[in-house]
Amino acid sequence: MAKCKQKTHKSTSKVLNVRPGGTISYKKSGGNHKTNKDSGKQVRQRRRQGNLSKGDRSRLTAVI
């Protein structure tokens, strides 16, 4: 019997991006609308990509 390959979790693969160095990045939430209550610093920080921690990275590598 052939080995079964684990399927890619499609919703996770649409949210997370695997970089060439092996790090996994994602878009931070809460930056699309209703940002007038937030400070400019908060809005600017949400424009940048977030990076997953090492523990989450090792847990999700098989699924992406």
PDB file of N, CA, C and O in Angstrom:
ATOM      1  N   MET A   1       0.844  -1.185   0.000  1.00  0.00           N
ATOM      2  CA  MET A   1       0.000   0.000   0.000  1.00  0.00           C
ATOM      3  C   MET A   1       0.890   1.250   0.000  1.00  0.00           C
ATOM      4  O   MET A   1       1.880   1.319   0.729  1.00  0.00           O
ATOM      5  N   ALA A   2       0.534   2.204  -0.802  1.00  0.00           N
ATOM      6  CA  ALA A   2       1.328   3.427  -0.925  1.00  0.00           C
ATOM      7  C   ALA A   2       1.103   4.334   0.280  1.00  0.00           C
ATOM      8  O   ALA A   2       0.053   4.301   0.921  1.00  0.00           O
ATOM      9  N   LYS A   3       2.126   5.147   0.568  1.00  0.00           N
ATOM     10  CA  LYS A   3       1.981   6.094   1.668  1.00  0.00           C
ATOM     11  C   LYS A   3       1.029   7.208   1.269  1.00  0.00           C
ATOM     12  O   LYS A   3       1.056   7.680   0.132  1.00  0.00           O
ATOM     13  N   CYS A   4       0.194   7.623   2.199  1.00  0.00           N
ATOM     14  CA  CYS A   4      -0.749   8.703   1.923  1.00  0.00           C
ATOM     15  C   CYS A   4      -0.076  10.042   2.225  1.00  0.00           C
ATOM     16  O   CYS A   4       0.583  10.203   3.252  1.00  0.00           O
ATOM     17  N   LYS A   5      -0.254  10.981   1.327  1.00  0.00           N
ATOM     18  CA  LYS A   5       0.305  12.311   1.502  1.00  0.00           C
ATOM     19  C   LYS A   5      -0.733  13.188   2.186  1.00  0.00           C
ATOM     20  O   LYS A   5      -1.913  13.152   1.836  1.00  0.00           O
ATOM     21  N   GLN A   6      -0.295  13.970   3.154  1.00  0.00           N
ATOM     22  CA  GLN A   6      -1.226  14.829   3.864  1.00  0.00           C
ATOM     23  C   GLN A   6      -1.653  15.983   2.963  1.00  0.00           C
ATOM     24  O   GLN A   6      -0.820  16.624   2.323  1.00  0.00           O
ATOM     25  N   LYS A   7      -2.950  16.238   2.920  1.00  0.00           N
ATOM     26  CA  LYS A   7      -3.467  17.299   2.070  1.00  0.00           C
ATOM     27  C   LYS A   7      -3.148  18.665   2.663  1.00  0.00           C
ATOM     28  O   LYS A   7      -3.012  18.809   3.877  1.00  0.00           O
ATOM     29  N   THR A   8      -3.031  19.659   1.798  1.00  0.00           N
ATOM     30  CA  THR A   8      -2.801  21.032   2.234  1.00  0.00           C
ATOM     31  C   THR A   8      -4.098  21.602   2.774  1.00  0.00           C
ATOM     32  O   THR A   8      -5.150  21.459   2.152  1.00  0.00           O
ATOM     33  N   HIS A   9      -4.028  22.241   3.918  1.00  0.00           N
ATOM     34  CA  HIS A   9      -5.191  22.913   4.491  1.00  0.00           C
ATOM     35  C   HIS A   9      -5.366  24.226   3.746  1.00  0.00           C
ATOM     36  O   HIS A   9      -4.580  25.154   3.937  1.00  0.00           O
ATOM     37  N   LYS A  10      -6.395  24.319   2.891  1.00  0.00           N
ATOM     38  CA  LYS A  10      -6.501  25.402   1.923  1.00  0.00           C
ATOM     39  C   LYS A  10      -6.698  26.770   2.567  1.00  0.00           C
ATOM     40  O   LYS A  10      -6.107  27.750   2.111  1.00  0.00           O
ATOM     41  N   SER A  11      -7.513  26.859   3.614  1.00  0.00           N
ATOM     42  CA  SER A  11      -7.727  28.171   4.226  1.00  0.00           C
ATOM     43  C   SER A  11      -6.453  28.666   4.908  1.00  0.00           C
ATOM     44  O   SER A  11      -6.183  29.867   4.913  1.00  0.00           O
ATOM     45  N   THR A  12      -5.670  27.752   5.481  1.00  0.00           N
ATOM     46  CA  THR A  12      -4.416  28.139   6.109  1.00  0.00           C
ATOM     47  C   THR A  12      -3.405  28.585   5.065  1.00  0.00           C
ATOM     48  O   THR A  12      -2.675  29.550   5.288  1.00  0.00           O
ATOM     49  N   SER A  13      -3.351  27.902   3.933  1.00  0.00           N
ATOM     50  CA  SER A  13      -2.383  28.258   2.903  1.00  0.00           C
ATOM     51  C   SER A  13      -2.710  29.597   2.260  1.00  0.00           C
ATOM     52  O   SER A  13      -1.819  30.244   1.709  1.00  0.00           O
ATOM     53  N   LYS A  14      -3.968  30.031   2.317  1.00  0.00           N
ATOM     54  CA  LYS A  14      -4.335  31.331   1.769  1.00  0.00           C
ATOM     55  C   LYS A  14      -3.982  32.474   2.712  1.00  0.00           C
ATOM     56  O   LYS A  14      -3.868  33.620   2.278  1.00  0.00           O
ATOM     57  N   VAL A  15      -3.809  32.179   3.990  1.00  0.00           N
ATOM     58  CA  VAL A  15      -3.529  33.212   4.984  1.00  0.00           C
ATOM     59  C   VAL A  15      -2.040  33.331   5.276  1.00  0.00           C
ATOM     60  O   VAL A  15      -1.535  34.438   5.459  1.00  0.00           O
ATOM     61  N   LEU A  16      -1.337  32.218   5.320  1.00  0.00           N
ATOM     62  CA  LEU A  16       0.078  32.211   5.691  1.00  0.00           C
ATOM     63  C   LEU A  16       0.962  32.132   4.459  1.00  0.00           C
ATOM     64  O   LEU A  16       0.621  31.459   3.487  1.00  0.00           O
ATOM     65  N   ASN A  17       2.101  32.820   4.499  1.00  0.00           N
ATOM     66  CA  ASN A  17       3.064  32.805   3.409  1.00  0.00           C
ATOM     67  C   ASN A  17       4.382  32.235   3.925  1.00  0.00           C
ATOM     68  O   ASN A  17       4.911  32.699   4.935  1.00  0.00           O
ATOM     69  N   VAL A  18       4.910  31.224   3.228  1.00  0.00           N
ATOM     70  CA  VAL A  18       6.183  30.631   3.617  1.00  0.00           C
ATOM     71  C   VAL A  18       7.288  31.356   2.866  1.00  0.00           C
ATOM     72  O   VAL A  18       7.287  31.387   1.635  1.00  0.00           O
ATOM     73  N   ARG A  19       8.224  31.935   3.592  1.00  0.00           N
ATOM     74  CA  ARG A  19       9.339  32.672   2.997  1.00  0.00           C
ATOM     75  C   ARG A  19      10.461  31.710   2.654  1.00  0.00           C
ATOM     76  O   ARG A  19      10.500  30.597   3.178  1.00  0.00           O
ATOM     77  N   PRO A  20      11.390  32.125   1.769  1.00  0.00           N
ATOM     78  CA  PRO A  20      12.489  31.221   1.379  1.00  0.00           C
ATOM     79  C   PRO A  20      13.351  30.756   2.550  1.00  0.00           C
ATOM     80  O   PRO A  20      13.885  29.647   2.510  1.00  0.00           O
ATOM     81  N   GLY A  21      13.499  31.574   3.588  1.00  0.00           N
ATOM     82  CA  GLY A  21      14.315  31.178   4.727  1.00  0.00           C
ATOM     83  C   GLY A  21      13.624  30.225   5.675  1.00  0.00           C
ATOM     84  O   GLY A  21      14.235  29.753   6.634  1.00  0.00           O
ATOM     85  N   GLY A  22      12.338  29.931   5.419  1.00  0.00           N
ATOM     86  CA  GLY A  22      11.602  29.009   6.273  1.00  0.00           C
ATOM     87  C   GLY A  22      10.669  29.687   7.259  1.00  0.00           C
ATOM     88  O   GLY A  22       9.888  29.013   7.932  1.00  0.00           O
ATOM     89  N   THR A  23      10.736  31.024   7.357  1.00  0.00           N
ATOM     90  CA  THR A  23       9.830  31.716   8.259  1.00  0.00           C
ATOM     91  C   THR A  23       8.453  31.807   7.626  1.00  0.00           C
ATOM     92  O   THR A  23       8.318  31.762   6.404  1.00  0.00           O
ATOM     93  N   ILE A  24       7.443  31.933   8.455  1.00  0.00           N
ATOM     94  CA  ILE A  24       6.057  32.012   7.986  1.00  0.00           C
ATOM     95  C   ILE A  24       5.503  33.375   8.393  1.00  0.00           C
ATOM     96  O   ILE A  24       5.562  33.753   9.563  1.00  0.00           O
ATOM     97  N   SER A  25       4.962  34.110   7.416  1.00  0.00           N
ATOM     98  CA  SER A  25       4.433  35.435   7.695  1.00  0.00           C
ATOM     99  C   SER A  25       2.940  35.471   7.404  1.00  0.00           C
ATOM    100  O   SER A  25       2.410  34.601   6.713  1.00  0.00           O
ATOM    101  N   TYR A  26       2.269  36.484   7.935  1.00  0.00           N
ATOM    102  CA  TYR A  26       0.826  36.648   7.761  1.00  0.00           C
ATOM    103  C   TYR A  26       0.495  38.128   7.819  1.00  0.00           C
ATOM    104  O   TYR A  26       1.302  38.925   8.296  1.00  0.00           O
ATOM    105  N   LYS A  27      -0.689  38.507   7.335  1.00  0.00           N
ATOM    106  CA  LYS A  27      -1.132  39.898   7.393  1.00  0.00           C
ATOM    107  C   LYS A  27      -1.818  40.129   8.730  1.00  0.00           C
ATOM    108  O   LYS A  27      -2.656  39.334   9.157  1.00  0.00           O
ATOM    109  N   LYS A  28      -1.463  41.203   9.373  1.00  0.00           N
ATOM    110  CA  LYS A  28      -2.059  41.505  10.670  1.00  0.00           C
ATOM    111  C   LYS A  28      -3.503  41.968  10.485  1.00  0.00           C
ATOM    112  O   LYS A  28      -3.846  42.575   9.471  1.00  0.00           O
ATOM    113  N   SER A  29      -4.335  41.676  11.468  1.00  0.00           N
ATOM    114  CA  SER A  29      -5.757  41.957  11.351  1.00  0.00           C
ATOM    115  C   SER A  29      -6.095  43.355  11.858  1.00  0.00           C
ATOM    116  O   SER A  29      -5.320  43.986  12.577  1.00  0.00           O
ATOM    117  N   GLY A  30      -7.269  43.812  11.463  1.00  0.00           N
ATOM    118  CA  GLY A  30      -7.814  45.047  12.002  1.00  0.00           C
ATOM    119  C   GLY A  30      -7.358  46.313  11.321  1.00  0.00           C
ATOM    120  O   GLY A  30      -7.452  47.386  11.917  1.00  0.00           O
ATOM    121  N   GLY A  31      -6.867  46.238  10.098  1.00  0.00           N
ATOM    122  CA  GLY A  31      -6.368  47.439   9.444  1.00  0.00           C
ATOM    123  C   GLY A  31      -7.168  47.897   8.249  1.00  0.00           C
ATOM    124  O   GLY A  31      -6.722  48.787   7.525  1.00  0.00           O
ATOM    125  N   ASN A  32      -8.342  47.320   8.012  1.00  0.00           N
ATOM    126  CA  ASN A  32      -9.078  47.652   6.800  1.00  0.00           C
ATOM    127  C   ASN A  32     -10.019  48.842   6.963  1.00  0.00           C
ATOM    128  O   ASN A  32     -10.024  49.740   6.121  1.00  0.00           O
ATOM    129  N   HIS A  33     -10.800  48.863   8.010  1.00  0.00           N
ATOM    130  CA  HIS A  33     -11.719  49.987   8.198  1.00  0.00           C
ATOM    131  C   HIS A  33     -11.933  50.193   9.688  1.00  0.00           C
ATOM    132  O   HIS A  33     -11.519  49.375  10.510  1.00  0.00           O
ATOM    133  N   LYS A  34     -12.580  51.290  10.021  1.00  0.00           N
ATOM    134  CA  LYS A  34     -12.810  51.705  11.410  1.00  0.00           C
ATOM    135  C   LYS A  34     -11.488  51.888  12.146  1.00  0.00           C
ATOM    136  O   LYS A  34     -11.336  51.424  13.276  1.00  0.00           O
ATOM    137  N   THR A  35     -10.541  52.557  11.518  1.00  0.00           N
ATOM    138  CA  THR A  35      -9.249  52.777  12.143  1.00  0.00           C
ATOM    139  C   THR A  35      -9.123  54.187  12.707  1.00  0.00           C
ATOM    140  O   THR A  35      -8.043  54.570  13.157  1.00  0.00           O
ATOM    141  N   ASN A  36     -10.209  54.971  12.692  1.00  0.00           N
ATOM    142  CA  ASN A  36     -10.108  56.350  13.190  1.00  0.00           C
ATOM    143  C   ASN A  36      -9.923  56.391  14.707  1.00  0.00           C
ATOM    144  O   ASN A  36      -9.419  57.381  15.236  1.00  0.00           O
ATOM    145  N   LYS A  37     -10.316  55.345  15.404  1.00  0.00           N
ATOM    146  CA  LYS A  37     -10.162  55.325  16.866  1.00  0.00           C
ATOM    147  C   LYS A  37      -8.748  54.947  17.282  1.00  0.00           C
ATOM    148  O   LYS A  37      -8.361  55.164  18.430  1.00  0.00           O
ATOM    149  N   ASP A  38      -7.969  54.379  16.351  1.00  0.00           N
ATOM    150  CA  ASP A  38      -6.627  53.933  16.666  1.00  0.00           C
ATOM    151  C   ASP A  38      -5.614  55.044  16.420  1.00  0.00           C
ATOM    152  O   ASP A  38      -5.847  55.956  15.626  1.00  0.00           O
ATOM    153  N   SER A  39      -4.501  54.950  17.110  1.00  0.00           N
ATOM    154  CA  SER A  39      -3.431  55.912  16.870  1.00  0.00           C
ATOM    155  C   SER A  39      -2.752  55.598  15.539  1.00  0.00           C
ATOM    156  O   SER A  39      -2.886  54.496  15.005  1.00  0.00           O
ATOM    157  N   GLY A  40      -2.034  56.567  15.019  1.00  0.00           N
ATOM    158  CA  GLY A  40      -1.327  56.358  13.764  1.00  0.00           C
ATOM    159  C   GLY A  40      -0.289  55.271  13.871  1.00  0.00           C
ATOM    160  O   GLY A  40      -0.036  54.553  12.904  1.00  0.00           O
ATOM    161  N   LYS A  41       0.320  55.138  15.045  1.00  0.00           N
ATOM    162  CA  LYS A  41       1.325  54.098  15.256  1.00  0.00           C
ATOM    163  C   LYS A  41       0.703  52.711  15.121  1.00  0.00           C
ATOM    164  O   LYS A  41       1.294  51.815  14.519  1.00  0.00           O
ATOM    165  N   GLN A  42      -0.492  52.539  15.684  1.00  0.00           N
ATOM    166  CA  GLN A  42      -1.152  51.241  15.584  1.00  0.00           C
ATOM    167  C   GLN A  42      -1.475  50.891  14.141  1.00  0.00           C
ATOM    168  O   GLN A  42      -1.288  49.750  13.717  1.00  0.00           O
ATOM    169  N   VAL A  43      -1.964  51.881  13.381  1.00  0.00           N
ATOM    170  CA  VAL A  43      -2.336  51.630  11.990  1.00  0.00           C
ATOM    171  C   VAL A  43      -1.091  51.309  11.162  1.00  0.00           C
ATOM    172  O   VAL A  43      -1.136  50.417  10.315  1.00  0.00           O
ATOM    173  N   ARG A  44       0.005  52.009  11.387  1.00  0.00           N
ATOM    174  CA  ARG A  44       1.243  51.752  10.656  1.00  0.00           C
ATOM    175  C   ARG A  44       1.787  50.360  10.964  1.00  0.00           C
ATOM    176  O   ARG A  44       2.262  49.662  10.068  1.00  0.00           O
ATOM    177  N   GLN A  45       1.718  49.959  12.226  1.00  0.00           N
ATOM    178  CA  GLN A  45       2.246  48.647  12.601  1.00  0.00           C
ATOM    179  C   GLN A  45       1.434  47.508  11.998  1.00  0.00           C
ATOM    180  O   GLN A  45       1.969  46.422  11.775  1.00  0.00           O
ATOM    181  N   ARG A  46       0.152  47.739  11.730  1.00  0.00           N
ATOM    182  CA  ARG A  46      -0.661  46.696  11.122  1.00  0.00           C
ATOM    183  C   ARG A  46      -0.392  46.525   9.639  1.00  0.00           C
ATOM    184  O   ARG A  46      -0.785  45.515   9.055  1.00  0.00           O
ATOM    185  N   ARG A  47       0.275  47.500   9.014  1.00  0.00           N
ATOM    186  CA  ARG A  47       0.604  47.362   7.594  1.00  0.00           C
ATOM    187  C   ARG A  47       1.707  46.331   7.375  1.00  0.00           C
ATOM    188  O   ARG A  47       1.785  45.706   6.317  1.00  0.00           O
ATOM    189  N   ARG A  48       2.557  46.160   8.382  1.00  0.00           N
ATOM    190  CA  ARG A  48       3.673  45.224   8.234  1.00  0.00           C
ATOM    191  C   ARG A  48       3.204  43.789   8.407  1.00  0.00           C
ATOM    192  O   ARG A  48       2.172  43.521   9.022  1.00  0.00           O
ATOM    193  N   GLN A  49       3.980  42.882   7.855  1.00  0.00           N
ATOM    194  CA  GLN A  49       3.681  41.462   8.001  1.00  0.00           C
ATOM    195  C   GLN A  49       4.065  41.002   9.400  1.00  0.00           C
ATOM    196  O   GLN A  49       5.058  41.467   9.960  1.00  0.00           O
ATOM    197  N   GLY A  50       3.287  40.098   9.959  1.00  0.00           N
ATOM    198  CA  GLY A  50       3.637  39.472  11.215  1.00  0.00           C
ATOM    199  C   GLY A  50       4.363  38.171  10.958  1.00  0.00           C
ATOM    200  O   GLY A  50       4.197  37.578   9.892  1.00  0.00           O
ATOM    201  N   ASN A  51       5.160  37.711  11.900  1.00  0.00           N
ATOM    202  CA  ASN A  51       5.884  36.450  11.775  1.00  0.00           C
ATOM    203  C   ASN A  51       5.419  35.485  12.854  1.00  0.00           C
ATOM    204  O   ASN A  51       5.252  35.866  14.013  1.00  0.00           O
ATOM    205  N   LEU A  52       5.213  34.231  12.461  1.00  0.00           N
ATOM    206  CA  LEU A  52       4.819  33.222  13.427  1.00  0.00           C
ATOM    207  C   LEU A  52       5.989  32.854  14.320  1.00  0.00           C
ATOM    208  O   LEU A  52       7.148  32.922  13.911  1.00  0.00           O
ATOM    209  N   SER A  53       5.669  32.462  15.548  1.00  0.00           N
ATOM    210  CA  SER A  53       6.707  32.034  16.472  1.00  0.00           C
ATOM    211  C   SER A  53       7.242  30.664  16.055  1.00  0.00           C
ATOM    212  O   SER A  53       6.645  29.975  15.228  1.00  0.00           O
ATOM    213  N   LYS A  54       8.360  30.288  16.633  1.00  0.00           N
ATOM    214  CA  LYS A  54       9.026  29.046  16.260  1.00  0.00           C
ATOM    215  C   LYS A  54       8.147  27.829  16.560  1.00  0.00           C
ATOM    216  O   LYS A  54       8.126  26.875  15.783  1.00  0.00           O
ATOM    217  N   GLY A  55       7.426  27.858  17.678  1.00  0.00           N
ATOM    218  CA  GLY A  55       6.576  26.725  18.037  1.00  0.00           C
ATOM    219  C   GLY A  55       5.408  26.559  17.083  1.00  0.00           C
ATOM    220  O   GLY A  55       5.082  25.440  16.687  1.00  0.00           O
ATOM    221  N   ASP A  56       4.775  27.663  16.713  1.00  0.00           N
ATOM    222  CA  ASP A  56       3.669  27.595  15.762  1.00  0.00           C
ATOM    223  C   ASP A  56       4.166  27.188  14.385  1.00  0.00           C
ATOM    224  O   ASP A  56       3.484  26.468  13.655  1.00  0.00           O
ATOM    225  N   ARG A  57       5.360  27.653  14.033  1.00  0.00           N
ATOM    226  CA  ARG A  57       5.931  27.329  12.727  1.00  0.00           C
ATOM    227  C   ARG A  57       6.133  25.825  12.584  1.00  0.00           C
ATOM    228  O   ARG A  57       5.781  25.245  11.557  1.00  0.00           O
ATOM    229  N   SER A  58       6.698  25.194  13.608  1.00  0.00           N
ATOM    230  CA  SER A  58       6.938  23.755  13.528  1.00  0.00           C
ATOM    231  C   SER A  58       5.630  22.967  13.545  1.00  0.00           C
ATOM    232  O   SER A  58       5.552  21.880  12.972  1.00  0.00           O
ATOM    233  N   ARG A  59       4.620  23.501  14.191  1.00  0.00           N
ATOM    234  CA  ARG A  59       3.333  22.811  14.255  1.00  0.00           C
ATOM    235  C   ARG A  59       2.595  22.885  12.927  1.00  0.00           C
ATOM    236  O   ARG A  59       1.898  21.941  12.557  1.00  0.00           O
ATOM    237  N   LEU A  60       2.738  23.998  12.202  1.00  0.00           N
ATOM    238  CA  LEU A  60       1.958  24.202  10.982  1.00  0.00           C
ATOM    239  C   LEU A  60       2.702  23.855   9.702  1.00  0.00           C
ATOM    240  O   LEU A  60       2.108  23.901   8.624  1.00  0.00           O
ATOM    241  N   THR A  61       3.978  23.511   9.784  1.00  0.00           N
ATOM    242  CA  THR A  61       4.748  23.249   8.579  1.00  0.00           C
ATOM    243  C   THR A  61       4.176  22.088   7.779  1.00  0.00           C
ATOM    244  O   THR A  61       4.200  22.132   6.549  1.00  0.00           O
ATOM    245  N   ALA A  62       3.674  21.071   8.419  1.00  0.00           N
ATOM    246  CA  ALA A  62       3.150  19.907   7.712  1.00  0.00           C
ATOM    247  C   ALA A  62       1.830  20.197   7.014  1.00  0.00           C
ATOM    248  O   ALA A  62       1.474  19.505   6.060  1.00  0.00           O
ATOM    249  N   VAL A  63       1.097  21.210   7.474  1.00  0.00           N
ATOM    250  CA  VAL A  63      -0.240  21.462   6.957  1.00  0.00           C
ATOM    251  C   VAL A  63      -0.213  22.412   5.766  1.00  0.00           C
ATOM    252  O   VAL A  63      -1.130  22.397   4.945  1.00  0.00           O
ATOM    253  N   ILE A  64       0.828  23.242   5.662  1.00  0.00           N
ATOM    254  CA  ILE A  64       0.848  24.247   4.606  1.00  0.00           C
ATOM    255  C   ILE A  64       1.373  23.665   3.315  1.00  0.00           C
ATOM    256  O   ILE A  64       1.462  24.371   2.310  1.00  0.00           O
TER     257      ILE A  64
END
